[in-house]
Amino acid sequence: MANTTRLIAALLLLSACGPTPAGDVLRPAGAPSAEPALGQGPSLLLTAPRQASLAPIGAAGARQLWRGAGNIAVQTDGARVVATAGLPQSVMATRLDGPDPLTDPRALVGREATSRRTVDLAGADRDPASMRFGLTLDCVLRGRSEGGWILVEERCGGDVAAFTNRFWAEPATGLVRRSEQWAGDAIAPLSLQLRGM
């Protein structure tokens, strides 16, 4: 009897761990699975450095958390990537010093704005030896009209190698639909497309 109880308890615990055979059998029909469902609503398509469709799983103001298969997660603040997980390197946190000029890409057309932010990075395994905190980035943003879009280029440098982020926004709304963004010095830039909004 005691062994049967232990076996049932172990199977019930496994059913809560996500997509496992025990979980598939024991999870009630209609119960949420570990993977987010992509429906008709908004999604974020990651095309580099890996391919994944990310669904929104939570928001707080302009901050949105997106998650996809393989436990890839991206947190955005407006259009800007501020945290990542499930990639070869993770952005653990991003802190901006002052307002983000990217909030309104239309205001950047034909002019420059500066920003400063601090990021914390970690290796995929989150080994403390791979963690780096307080890396400062000084950036210059400039927008221009190009091919029916507003293209904002953000050139950054500081405690890590220099890089350029690119954001493509709709001229009428200023909504950023596509971007190429730095997300650590050990991986290729993230290439993202916003869909369904």
Accessible surface in RSA format (square Angstrom, percent):
REM  Atomic radii and reference values for relative SASA: ProtOr
REM  Chains: A
REM  Algorithm: Lee & Richards
REM  Probe-radius: 1.40
REM  Slices: 20
REM RES _ NUM      All-atoms   Total-Side   Main-Chain    Non-polar    All polar
REM                ABS   REL    ABS   REL    ABS   REL    ABS   REL    ABS   REL
RES MET A   1   191.61  99.2 148.16  98.1  43.45 103.5 127.08 108.0  64.53  85.5
RES ALA A   2    62.27  57.2  50.73  78.3  11.54  26.2  57.27  80.7   4.99  13.2
RES ASN A   3   112.89  77.8 106.38 102.8   6.51  15.7  31.38  75.5  81.51  78.8
RES THR A   4    75.86  54.0  72.44  73.4   3.42   8.2  45.54  61.2  30.32  45.8
RES THR A   5    77.82  55.3  74.95  76.0   2.86   6.8  63.97  85.9  13.84  20.9
RES ARG A   6   162.74  68.3 155.91  79.5   6.83  16.3  65.18  89.1  97.55  59.1
RES LEU A   7   108.36  60.3 103.46  74.0   4.89  12.3 107.71  75.6   0.65   1.7
RES ILE A   8    93.13  53.0  92.42  68.9   0.71   1.7  93.13  67.1   0.00   0.0
RES ALA A   9    48.44  44.5  43.81  67.6   4.63  10.5  47.81  67.3   0.63   1.7
RES ALA A  10    47.39  43.6  42.97  66.3   4.42  10.1  46.16  65.0   1.23   3.3
RES LEU A  11    62.89  35.0  62.89  45.0   0.00   0.0  62.89  44.2   0.00   0.0
RES LEU A  12   101.99  56.8  95.83  68.6   6.16  15.5  96.17  67.5   5.82  15.7
RES LEU A  13   129.12  71.9 126.64  90.6   2.48   6.2 127.36  89.4   1.77   4.8
RES LEU A  14    82.61  46.0  82.45  59.0   0.17   0.4  82.61  58.0   0.00   0.0
RES SER A  15    17.70  15.0  14.45  19.3   3.25   7.5   0.97   2.1  16.73  23.4
RES ALA A  16    88.13  81.0  49.35  76.2  38.78  88.2  60.16  84.7  27.96  74.1
RES CYS A  17    87.85  66.5  54.26  60.5  33.59  78.9  22.78  57.7  65.07  70.2
RES GLY A  18     5.06   6.2   0.00   N/A   5.06   6.2   4.37  12.0   0.68   1.5
RES PRO A  19    89.98  65.6  64.80  59.1  25.18  91.5  66.24  54.7  23.74 147.5
RES THR A  20    35.26  25.1  34.48  35.0   0.77   1.8  35.26  47.4   0.00   0.0
RES PRO A  21   114.70  83.6 109.31  99.6   5.40  19.6 114.25  94.3   0.45   2.8
RES ALA A  22    19.03  17.5   9.28  14.3   9.75  22.2  16.81  23.7   2.22   5.9
RES GLY A  23     0.00   0.0   0.00   N/A   0.00   0.0   0.00   0.0   0.00   0.0
RES ASP A  24    95.80  67.1  71.19  70.9  24.61  58.2  29.07  68.4  66.73  66.6
RES VAL A  25   123.55  81.3  95.12  86.1  28.43  68.5 100.98  87.7  22.57  61.2
RES LEU A  26    70.11  39.0  47.35  33.9  22.76  57.2  49.73  34.9  20.37  54.8
RES ARG A  27    47.43  19.9  32.92  16.8  14.50  34.5  17.04  23.3  30.39  18.4
RES PRO A  28    99.40  72.4  85.11  77.6  14.29  52.0  96.48  79.7   2.92  18.2
RES ALA A  29   112.30 103.3  69.76 107.7  42.55  96.8  81.43 114.7  30.88  81.8
RES GLY A  30    85.39 105.3   0.00   N/A  85.39 105.3  43.95 120.6  41.44  92.8
RES ALA A  31    34.36  31.6  13.28  20.5  21.07  47.9  19.52  27.5  14.83  39.3
RES PRO A  32   121.58  88.6 100.49  91.6  21.10  76.7 111.56  92.1  10.02  62.3
RES SER A  33    68.46  57.8  47.33  63.2  21.12  48.7  32.42  69.0  36.03  50.5
RES ALA A  34    32.49  29.9  18.02  27.8  14.47  32.9  29.59  41.7   2.91   7.7
RES GLU A  35    64.26  36.9  57.09  43.2   7.16  17.1  40.46  78.3  23.79  19.4
RES PRO A  36    30.55  22.3   6.12   5.6  24.43  88.8  17.02  14.1  13.54  84.1
RES ALA A  37    95.04  87.4  66.33 102.4  28.72  65.3  74.01 104.2  21.04  55.7
RES LEU A  38    88.35  49.2  53.97  38.6  34.38  86.4  54.58  38.3  33.77  90.9
RES GLY A  39    63.15  77.9   0.00   N/A  63.15  77.9  34.10  93.6  29.05  65.1
RES GLN A  40   183.45 102.6 154.73 113.1  28.73  68.4  68.97 146.8 114.48  86.8
RES GLY A  41    40.84  50.4   0.00   N/A  40.84  50.4  28.29  77.6  12.55  28.1
RES PRO A  42    47.46  34.6  42.72  38.9   4.74  17.2  42.72  35.3   4.74  29.5
RES SER A  43    20.57  17.4  20.57  27.5   0.00   0.0   5.96  12.7  14.61  20.5
RES LEU A  44    11.07   6.2  11.07   7.9   0.00   0.0  11.07   7.8   0.00   0.0
RES LEU A  45    36.82  20.5  36.52  26.1   0.31   0.8  36.82  25.9   0.00   0.0
RES LEU A  46     0.00   0.0   0.00   0.0   0.00   0.0   0.00   0.0   0.00   0.0
RES THR A  47    46.02  32.7  31.99  32.4  14.03  33.4  25.63  34.4  20.39  30.8
RES ALA A  48    34.29  31.5  33.80  52.2   0.49   1.1  34.29  48.3   0.00   0.0
RES PRO A  49    50.09  36.5  16.59  15.1  33.50 121.8  21.62  17.9  28.47 177.0
RES ARG A  50   102.63  43.1  95.96  48.9   6.67  15.9  43.54  59.5  59.09  35.8
RES GLN A  51   149.95  83.9 121.03  88.5  28.92  68.9  36.99  78.7 112.96  85.7
RES ALA A  52    14.20  13.1   3.34   5.1  10.87  24.7  13.59  19.1   0.61   1.6
RES SER A  53    47.47  40.1  35.33  47.1  12.14  28.0   9.84  21.0  37.63  52.7
RES LEU A  54     0.00   0.0   0.00   0.0   0.00   0.0   0.00   0.0   0.00   0.0
RES ALA A  55     3.73   3.4   3.70   5.7   0.03   0.1   3.70   5.2   0.03   0.1
RES PRO A  56    48.85  35.6  30.17  27.5  18.67  67.9  30.41  25.1  18.43 114.6
RES ILE A  57    83.50  47.5  43.52  32.4  39.99  96.4  52.77  38.0  30.74  83.4
RES GLY A  58    34.54  42.6   0.00   N/A  34.54  42.6  32.49  89.2   2.05   4.6
RES ALA A  59    74.11  68.1  31.84  49.1  42.27  96.2  35.94  50.6  38.17 101.1
RES ALA A  60    77.72  71.5  60.43  93.3  17.29  39.3  69.96  98.5   7.76  20.6
RES GLY A  61    82.15 101.3   0.00   N/A  82.15 101.3  46.37 127.2  35.78  80.1
RES ALA A  62    71.46  65.7  43.89  67.7  27.57  62.7  55.72  78.5  15.74  41.7
RES ARG A  63    81.18  34.1  80.35  41.0   0.83   2.0  28.37  38.8  52.81  32.0
RES GLN A  64    39.77  22.2  39.43  28.8   0.33   0.8  10.52  22.4  29.25  22.2
RES LEU A  65    66.17  36.9  65.54  46.9   0.63   1.6  65.54  46.0   0.63   1.7
RES TRP A  66    11.93   4.8  11.93   5.8   0.00   0.0  11.66   6.2   0.28   0.4
RES ARG A  67    54.80  23.0  54.80  27.9   0.00   0.0  15.86  21.7  38.93  23.6
RES GLY A  68     1.29   1.6   0.00   N/A   1.29   1.6   1.29   3.5   0.00   0.0
RES ALA A  69    67.83  62.4  60.55  93.4   7.28  16.6  60.79  85.6   7.04  18.6
RES GLY A  70    49.38  60.9   0.00   N/A  49.38  60.9  32.20  88.4  17.18  38.5
RES ASN A  71    97.86  67.5  91.77  88.7   6.09  14.7  24.31  58.5  73.56  71.1
RES ILE A  72     0.76   0.4   0.76   0.6   0.00   0.0   0.76   0.5   0.00   0.0
RES ALA A  73    19.14  17.6  18.68  28.8   0.46   1.1  19.14  27.0   0.00   0.0
RES VAL A  74     0.50   0.3   0.00   0.0   0.50   1.2   0.50   0.4   0.00   0.0
RES GLN A  75    47.73  26.7  46.99  34.3   0.74   1.8   2.00   4.3  45.73  34.7
RES THR A  76     8.75   6.2   8.75   8.9   0.00   0.0   5.78   7.8   2.97   4.5
RES ASP A  77    49.07  34.4  44.09  43.9   4.98  11.8   5.39  12.7  43.69  43.6
RES GLY A  78    50.16  61.9   0.00   N/A  50.16  61.9  36.74 100.8  13.42  30.1
RES ALA A  79    28.24  26.0   8.67  13.4  19.57  44.5  17.46  24.6  10.77  28.5
RES ARG A  80     2.92   1.2   2.87   1.5   0.05   0.1   2.59   3.5   0.33   0.2
RES VAL A  81    12.48   8.2   1.00   0.9  11.48  27.7   1.00   0.9  11.48  31.1
RES VAL A  82     1.41   0.9   0.64   0.6   0.77   1.9   0.64   0.6   0.77   2.1
RES ALA A  83    19.46  17.9  19.24  29.7   0.21   0.5  19.44  27.4   0.01   0.0
RES THR A  84     5.35   3.8   0.00   0.0   5.35  12.7   2.91   3.9   2.44   3.7
RES ALA A  85    32.94  30.3  32.88  50.7   0.06   0.1  32.91  46.3   0.03   0.1
RES GLY A  86    35.57  43.9   0.00   N/A  35.57  43.9  21.17  58.1  14.39  32.2
RES LEU A  87     2.91   1.6   0.00   0.0   2.91   7.3   2.15   1.5   0.75   2.0
RES PRO A  88    78.89  57.5  61.27  55.8  17.62  64.0  66.88  55.2  12.01  74.6
RES GLN A  89    11.69   6.5  11.69   8.5   0.00   0.0   1.22   2.6  10.47   7.9
RES SER A  90     2.43   2.1   2.43   3.2   0.00   0.0   0.00   0.0   2.43   3.4
RES VAL A  91     5.47   3.6   5.07   4.6   0.40   1.0   5.07   4.4   0.40   1.1
RES MET A  92    44.83  23.2  20.54  13.6  24.29  57.8  14.01  11.9  30.82  40.8
RES ALA A  93    32.66  30.0  28.67  44.2   3.99   9.1  32.66  46.0   0.00   0.0
RES THR A  94     9.52   6.8   2.31   2.3   7.21  17.2   0.69   0.9   8.83  13.3
RES ARG A  95   105.23  44.2 100.74  51.4   4.49  10.7  75.62 103.4  29.61  17.9
RES LEU A  96    48.41  27.0  21.37  15.3  27.03  68.0  21.37  15.0  27.03  72.7
RES ASP A  97    87.27  61.1  62.10  61.8  25.17  59.5  31.44  74.0  55.83  55.7
RES GLY A  98    47.94  59.1   0.00   N/A  47.94  59.1  29.87  82.0  18.07  40.5
RES PRO A  99   129.95  94.7 109.55  99.9  20.40  74.2 120.76  99.7   9.19  57.1
RES ASP A 100    28.77  20.2  20.46  20.4   8.31  19.7  13.03  30.7  15.74  15.7
RES PRO A 101    28.32  20.6  10.10   9.2  18.22  66.2  23.86  19.7   4.46  27.7
RES LEU A 102     8.22   4.6   2.66   1.9   5.56  14.0   3.03   2.1   5.19  14.0
RES THR A 103   117.81  83.8  85.09  86.3  32.73  78.0  79.46 106.7  38.36  58.0
RES ASP A 104    55.34  38.8  53.29  53.0   2.05   4.8  25.66  60.4  29.68  29.6
RES PRO A 105     2.58   1.9   2.58   2.3   0.00   0.0   2.58   2.1   0.00   0.0
RES ARG A 106   108.52  45.6  95.45  48.7  13.06  31.1  30.02  41.0  78.49  47.6
RES ALA A 107    52.30  48.1  36.67  56.6  15.62  35.5  49.12  69.2   3.18   8.4
RES LEU A 108     1.28   0.7   1.28   0.9   0.00   0.0   1.28   0.9   0.00   0.0
RES VAL A 109    62.90  41.4  44.33  40.1  18.58  44.8  44.33  38.5  18.58  50.4
RES GLY A 110    54.43  67.1   0.00   N/A  54.43  67.1  28.97  79.5  25.46  57.0
RES ARG A 111   119.40  50.1 116.00  59.1   3.40   8.1  51.64  70.6  67.76  41.1
RES GLU A 112   100.65  57.8  81.16  61.4  19.49  46.4  18.34  35.5  82.31  67.2
RES ALA A 113    16.09  14.8   9.07  14.0   7.02  16.0  16.09  22.7   0.00   0.0
RES THR A 114   103.76  73.8  84.62  85.8  19.13  45.6  51.47  69.1  52.29  79.0
RES SER A 115    13.87  11.7   2.44   3.3  11.43  26.3  11.00  23.4   2.86   4.0
RES ARG A 116   110.83  46.5 109.36  55.7   1.47   3.5  27.58  37.7  83.25  50.5
RES ARG A 117    11.36   4.8  11.36   5.8   0.00   0.0   0.20   0.3  11.15   6.8
RES THR A 118    24.87  17.7  24.87  25.2   0.00   0.0  11.29  15.2  13.58  20.5
RES VAL A 119     3.25   2.1   3.25   2.9   0.00   0.0   3.25   2.8   0.00   0.0
RES ASP A 120    14.56  10.2  14.56  14.5   0.00   0.0   0.13   0.3  14.43  14.4
RES LEU A 121     0.30   0.2   0.30   0.2   0.00   0.0   0.30   0.2   0.00   0.0
RES ALA A 122     0.10   0.1   0.00   0.0   0.10   0.2   0.10   0.1   0.00   0.0
RES GLY A 123    16.19  20.0   0.00   N/A  16.19  20.0  15.55  42.7   0.64   1.4
RES ALA A 124    65.22  60.0  38.40  59.3  26.82  61.0  39.70  55.9  25.52  67.6
RES ASP A 125   113.81  79.7  79.63  79.3  34.18  80.8  50.57 119.0  63.24  63.1
RES ARG A 126    98.49  41.4  90.43  46.1   8.06  19.2  41.12  56.2  57.37  34.8
RES ASP A 127    62.48  43.8  57.87  57.6   4.61  10.9  14.65  34.5  47.83  47.7
RES PRO A 128   105.83  77.1  93.42  85.2  12.41  45.1  94.00  77.6  11.83  73.5
RES ALA A 129    95.70  88.0  52.19  80.5  43.52  99.0  65.44  92.2  30.26  80.2
RES SER A 130    41.09  34.7  23.59  31.5  17.51  40.3  33.64  71.6   7.45  10.4
RES MET A 131    52.18  27.0  36.13  23.9  16.05  38.2  23.83  20.3  28.35  37.6
RES ARG A 132    87.61  36.8  83.40  42.5   4.21  10.0  53.29  72.8  34.32  20.8
RES PHE A 133   131.50  65.8 105.66  65.4  25.84  67.2 105.73  64.1  25.77  73.8
RES GLY A 134    35.11  43.3   0.00   N/A  35.11  43.3  19.28  52.9  15.83  35.5
RES LEU A 135    19.34  10.8  19.34  13.8   0.00   0.0  19.34  13.6   0.00   0.0
RES THR A 136    32.16  22.9  32.16  32.6   0.00   0.0  12.52  16.8  19.64  29.7
RES LEU A 137     0.04   0.0   0.04   0.0   0.00   0.0   0.04   0.0   0.00   0.0
RES ASP A 138    68.41  47.9  61.59  61.3   6.82  16.1  32.98  77.6  35.43  35.3
RES CYS A 139     2.89   2.2   0.03   0.0   2.85   6.7   0.26   0.7   2.62   2.8
RES VAL A 140    60.13  39.6  58.37  52.8   1.76   4.2  58.37  50.7   1.76   4.8
RES LEU A 141     0.00   0.0   0.00   0.0   0.00   0.0   0.00   0.0   0.00   0.0
RES ARG A 142   113.47  47.6 111.43  56.8   2.04   4.9  39.60  54.1  73.87  44.8
RES GLY A 143     1.00   1.2   0.00   N/A   1.00   1.2   0.19   0.5   0.82   1.8
RES ARG A 144   106.10  44.5 104.84  53.4   1.25   3.0  53.36  72.9  52.73  32.0
RES SER A 145    87.76  74.2  64.40  85.9  23.36  53.8  41.74  88.9  46.02  64.5
RES GLU A 146    77.83  44.7  68.91  52.1   8.92  21.2  34.55  66.8  43.28  35.3
RES GLY A 147    74.89  92.4   0.00   N/A  74.89  92.4  44.41 121.9  30.48  68.3
RES GLY A 148    64.51  79.6   0.00   N/A  64.51  79.6  41.59 114.1  22.92  51.3
RES TRP A 149    96.39  38.7  95.11  46.0   1.28   3.0  67.74  36.1  28.64  46.5
RES ILE A 150     7.41   4.2   7.41   5.5   0.00   0.0   7.41   5.3   0.00   0.0
RES LEU A 151     5.05   2.8   4.94   3.5   0.12   0.3   4.94   3.5   0.12   0.3
RES VAL A 152     0.05   0.0   0.05   0.0   0.00   0.0   0.05   0.0   0.00   0.0
RES GLU A 153    24.56  14.1  23.23  17.6   1.33   3.2   3.46   6.7  21.10  17.2
RES GLU A 154     0.00   0.0   0.00   0.0   0.00   0.0   0.00   0.0   0.00   0.0
RES ARG A 155   136.71  57.4 132.38  67.5   4.33  10.3  56.30  76.9  80.40  48.7
RES CYS A 156     6.52   4.9   0.00   0.0   6.52  15.3   3.00   7.6   3.52   3.8
RES GLY A 157    23.01  28.4   0.00   N/A  23.01  28.4  19.65  53.9   3.37   7.5
RES GLY A 158    51.65  63.7   0.00   N/A  51.65  63.7  20.32  55.8  31.33  70.2
RES ASP A 159    86.46  60.6  55.75  55.5  30.71  72.6  16.99  40.0  69.47  69.3
RES VAL A 160    14.24   9.4   0.11   0.1  14.13  34.0   9.11   7.9   5.12  13.9
RES ALA A 161    72.92  67.0  54.64  84.3  18.28  41.6  66.92  94.2   6.00  15.9
RES ALA A 162    86.07  79.1  57.07  88.1  29.00  66.0  57.72  81.3  28.35  75.1
RES PHE A 163    31.56  15.8  17.37  10.8  14.19  36.9  29.23  17.7   2.33   6.7
RES THR A 164    35.47  25.2  18.11  18.4  17.35  41.4   5.64   7.6  29.83  45.1
RES ASN A 165     2.35   1.6   2.35   2.3   0.00   0.0   0.00   0.0   2.35   2.3
RES ARG A 166    77.63  32.6  77.63  39.6   0.00   0.0  10.41  14.2  67.23  40.7
RES PHE A 167     0.07   0.0   0.07   0.0   0.00   0.0   0.07   0.0   0.00   0.0
RES TRP A 168    34.68  13.9  34.68  16.8   0.00   0.0  25.15  13.4   9.53  15.5
RES ALA A 169     0.09   0.1   0.09   0.1   0.00   0.0   0.09   0.1   0.00   0.0
RES GLU A 170    43.52  25.0  43.52  32.9   0.00   0.0  14.57  28.2  28.96  23.6
RES PRO A 171    71.37  52.0  60.80  55.4  10.57  38.4  61.03  50.4  10.34  64.3
RES ALA A 172    89.02  81.8  59.03  91.1  29.99  68.2  70.55  99.4  18.47  48.9
RES THR A 173    81.44  57.9  60.29  61.1  21.15  50.4  64.38  86.5  17.06  25.8
RES GLY A 174     7.69   9.5   0.00   N/A   7.69   9.5   2.34   6.4   5.35  12.0
RES LEU A 175    60.50  33.7  54.70  39.1   5.80  14.6  60.50  42.5   0.00   0.0
RES VAL A 176    13.42   8.8   7.28   6.6   6.14  14.8   7.28   6.3   6.14  16.6
RES ARG A 177    51.74  21.7  48.84  24.9   2.90   6.9  20.70  28.3  31.04  18.8
RES ARG A 178    87.82  36.9  86.23  44.0   1.59   3.8  29.22  39.9  58.59  35.5
RES SER A 179     4.75   4.0   4.67   6.2   0.08   0.2   0.55   1.2   4.20   5.9
RES GLU A 180    47.99  27.6  47.62  36.0   0.37   0.9  11.61  22.4  36.38  29.7
RES GLN A 181     3.30   1.8   3.07   2.2   0.23   0.6   0.52   1.1   2.78   2.1
RES TRP A 182    30.70  12.3  19.91   9.6  10.78  25.3  17.04   9.1  13.66  22.2
RES ALA A 183     0.45   0.4   0.00   0.0   0.45   1.0   0.08   0.1   0.37   1.0
RES GLY A 184     0.93   1.1   0.00   N/A   0.93   1.1   0.00   0.0   0.93   2.1
RES ASP A 185    65.31  45.7  30.37  30.2  34.95  82.6  18.16  42.8  47.15  47.0
RES ALA A 186    73.93  68.0  38.96  60.1  34.97  79.5  50.13  70.6  23.80  63.0
RES ILE A 187    25.82  14.7   3.23   2.4  22.59  54.4  13.26   9.6  12.56  34.1
RES ALA A 188    54.18  49.8  40.56  62.6  13.62  31.0  47.38  66.7   6.80  18.0
RES PRO A 189    76.19  55.5  72.06  65.7   4.13  15.0  72.84  60.1   3.35  20.8
RES LEU A 190     0.15   0.1   0.00   0.0   0.15   0.4   0.15   0.1   0.00   0.0
RES SER A 191    17.45  14.7  17.45  23.3   0.00   0.0   9.12  19.4   8.33  11.7
RES LEU A 192     5.09   2.8   4.78   3.4   0.32   0.8   4.83   3.4   0.27   0.7
RES GLN A 193    52.86  29.6  52.66  38.5   0.20   0.5   7.18  15.3  45.68  34.6
RES LEU A 194    27.03  15.1  19.17  13.7   7.85  19.7  19.17  13.5   7.85  21.1
RES ARG A 195   118.12  49.6 114.91  58.6   3.22   7.7  39.50  54.0  78.62  47.6
RES GLY A 196    54.50  67.2   0.00   N/A  54.50  67.2  28.25  77.5  26.24  58.8
RES MET A 197   119.67  62.0  74.96  49.6  44.70 106.4 106.11  90.2  13.55  18.0
END  Absolute sums over single chains surface
CHAIN  1 A    10430.9       7727.7       2703.2       6343.6       4087.3
END  Absolute sums over all chains
TOTAL         10430.9       7727.7       2703.2       6343.6       4087.3
